Amino acid sequence: MKKDLLLQKAYYMGCDSNNENGLLLRSFNQRDPYSFGIIYRMIYRELHLYATHLTRTLDLSAEDMIQDIFTDIWLRESVQFSSIPYIKTFCFIALKNAYKNKIKHLGYQQRFELESKVEYEFSDNMEQVELFHSLYESLKFLPDDYATVIRMYLEGWKPEEIATKLGLALQTVYNKRREAILILRKHMMK
């Protein structure tokens, strides 16, 4: 019970504490399902963003790719990680390799173009993922209704769709977006 509470605290605090971070990592390396779930949730959004970017030209499911990677980690108990950021890096590289393996089955010309593109875009994609992660983390500084509107924009919703989904006037959506951007700018200037 105490271990579960520490793991929950580590997750909700962003694993800032070395002790809680170490407990979470040890539990993950021992293939504890609860710890696996916590780390999965911690890095899923960034992995999904990258996998979606990779798979946009192919008939692949980003969710399936991520689940396959975590299943592989689970089954390979000999694989131990030295830090949570290393788990994240491992998963990003595994996604890139899974994508490259898929395109090996395509025609030579198309395969060459896609392999070249993925290698050159990898660092740019990582920067975009980190930017989106920072933006999502910044949403906690906004009132809930503003954060919801911005989150939906980041997920690709159109203003009309946001207004319909949230039951707001279209102008209200635009106003909340504008106000949220002003608040975020003030926060980032600090």
N, C-alpha and C positions, 0 to 999 in steps of 0.2 A: 504494500500500500504506500509506504513512504517513497519507494522507488518511482511509482507512478506519479506521485505528487511532484517529485523533483523533475521528472521528465516533462510533465505538463508545464511546470514553471520554466524550464529551459526552453520549451517551444514558444510559450507566450512572451518570454523576455527576449526572444531572438537569440538565445544561447550565448548571452554576453558573459555569463559567469563561467570561469574555467572549470570549476567543480561540476556544475550542471552540464556543461558542454562535454566534459570528459565522461560523465555517466551516460549521457545520451550516445556518444560515440562508442563506448564499450558495449552498451546494450545493442546497438546497431551491429557491431562486429560479431556479437554472439547470436545474431539473427533473431533478436527479440521482436515479435510482430508489432508491438506497441511502438517501439522506437523506430522501426521501419516505417510505420505509418506517419510518425511525426516528421521524419526527415523527408519522406515522400511529399508530404504537404508543404514542407519548407521550400523545396526547390521545384515543385511541379510546374508552377506558373511560368518560370523562366525556361524550363525544359520544353514545355508545350509551345511557347512562343517560337523557340528555335526550331523545333520539329515541324511546326506548321509552316514555317518559312521554307524549310527544306522540301517538304512534301507537296508544296503547292502545284508542282508540275507533274507529279506522279500520282498514281492511284494507291496511296498509302495512308494509313491512319496514324496521326501523331500520337494519339492516346495509346494505340496498340504498341507502337515503337517504345514508348516510355515504359509501359507495363512489361514488355519483353526484357528491357534492360534491368529493371528491378527484379524480375523473376530470375534472370541469369545471376545477378549478384546474390540473391537468396540461396540459389542452388550451389553456388561455388563458395562454400564455407571457408576455403583456404584463402580467399581474397579478403584481406584485412585493410582497413583504411586508417591513415594516420591523423586525419582531420575531416571535419564536415566539408570545408571548401574542396578538399581533395575528392570527396564523393561526388560533389557537384561537377567538378572538372572531368572526372571519370565518366559521368553520365553524358556530358556534352560530347566528349570524344566518341563514346559508344554510339550516340545518335548519328554523328557524322559517319562513322564506319558502317553502321547499319544502312544508311542511305547509299553509301558508295557500293556496298554489296548488292543492293537492289539494282542500281544502275548498271552493274556488270552484266546483267541479263538483257540489257537493251542493245540495240545495234551499235556498231563501232563508232560511227560519227556522232550519234546522239550521246553515247556514253562518254566520249572524249570531251564534248562540250560541257556536259553536266559535271564531270569530275573536275575539270578545270575551274568551272564556275564555283563549285563548292569549296575548293581549296582557297581561291582568292577571296571569297566572301566570308570565310570563317571568322576572321578577326573583326570585320565590320559587323557581322551578325552578333558576335559576342558583345560588342559595344552597344548595339541596339538593345540586346537583352538586358544588359546592366542599366541602361537608361530607363527602360520600361520598369525594371525592378525598382529603381530609385523613385520613379513617378508613382508607382503603386504604394511604396512605403510613405511617400509624402502625403498620400490621401488621408492619412490619420490626422493630419493637421486641419482638415476641412470638416465642416459640419456634415453630418451623414447624408443629407439630401444632395449637397454639392458633390460629395465624394461619389455618390451613386451615379450622378450624371457624368462626371469625368471618367469614371471606371467604364461606363458604357461606351463613351467616345473612344477610349483606348482599345476596347474590344471590337471596335468597328461598326457600332450602331450609328445610324443616321439620325439627325435631330428629330425628324418626324417620327421615327420608330421609338426613340426615347420618350417623346411626348406621349405617344399612344400607350406604351408599356407602363409608364409611371402615372398616366392619367393627368398630365400637365398640359398647359397651353404651350404651343411651340415657342412663343416669345419668352415664357418662363424658363424653358430649357436653355435658350440662348443667354438669358440673364444669369442663370446659375453657373453656366460655363464661364462667362466673362468674370463674374465675381470670384469663382474658384481660382481662375488663373491669376487674378490680382492677389489673392491670399497666398497662393503658392509662390509667386514672385517675391512677395515680402518675406516669406519664410526662407527662401533660397538666398536672399541678399544678406541674411544674418550670418 
